[in-house]
Amino acid sequence: MSKQILLIEDEKDIADLICLHLTDLNFVVTIARDGNAGLLQATKHAWNLIILDLRLPGVDGLEICRRIRHRTSSVPILMVTSKSSELDRVVGLEVGADDYVTKPFSVLELMARVKAILRRSEVSRFEKQRIPQSIDIGCIFIDPATRSANVKGQPVELTAKEFDLLLHFARNPGRVFRRTELLDSVWGYGHDGYEHTVNSHINRLRSKVEMDPRNPSLIVTVRGVGYKLNEATGRRLSA
């Protein structure tokens, strides 16, 4: 079955160009030409991918991204941003976008990113179909099957990326990760300018799972390198 892609883009020439190339790759594309229509389509149907311009009339792209992530963590989102709007890109990634391209962009680059996101999505879906092992880390219990976590028996509300970070650390106890490695593994791309995205997610994750976030004992900083899961916390797997 053909992949269903929602394209939310108000510039007609750009939307038509993207649609043409996606259709050539046998994707089925629905175009929404403003934020209000885009938000309605995004929340009304199931999509394999949403390509989202951040600068839109009506509801802007960042708010659309927030609302989508409030409803689901699974649909991939590819942002389209202005080359000068670095802050928008940072905020967009932090509210849940999976990747971005900047205008003006190469159509070949856009298609490559679309294919890469869809490949990662397929791998993720396959992994979720396997019987995953739950993980105990000290007082934290992680269940990959339900994408949930408990601290001392109490459920913790984690965003999709916060959960992915915690699970990545839990599956690799004691290993030190550079920020660029975490970007590659959890966000699916590497960019030297966005290490602070990792920092902010680490800080928010610590505020939810650490006993004393100001003196973390679970996810610790390795100065000059990055972060690791403290092996001293212990780690147990169960079927």
ABEGO torsion letter per residue (X at the ends): XBBBBBBBBABAAAAAAAAAAAAAAGBBBBBBABAAAAAAAAAABBBABBBBBABBBEBBAAAAAAAAAAABAABBBBBBBBAABAAAAAAAAAAGBABBBBOBBBAAAAAAAAAAAAAAAAAAAAAAABBBBBBBBEABBBBAAAGBBBBGGBBBBBBAAAAAAAAAAAABBGBBBBAAAAAAAAAGBBBAAAAAAAAAAAAAAAAAABABAABBAABBBBBGAEBBBBAAAEBBBBX
